[in-house]
Amino acid sequence: MFSKSAAKGLPEAQYLLCHYHFEGKGLGKDSSRGLALLKASANQDFVEAQYSLGLAYLLNEDVPYEEELGVTWLVIAARHGH
């Protein structure tokens, strides 16, 4: 559903698809792929992905805890209006 758009680099599709990988909805759980998609979306200035990436580094048990990266992404999201 979102896979083709995500593969084309569309940040909203990458953001939506990352949640399917994190939660294992219909694709099987793959946190590494979910994180890669979330990073790709955040790096394209998609503010929801930036905020989610910050939270993932701080709170997601499937993502290695990275306080500095988490706070950095939350600040970036805030600067973009989140």
Secondary structure, DSSP 8 states (H G I E B T S, - for coil): --HHHHHTT-HHHHHHHHHHHHHTSSS---HHHHHHHHHHHHTTT-HHHHHHHHHHHHH-TTS---HHHHHHHHHHHHHTT-
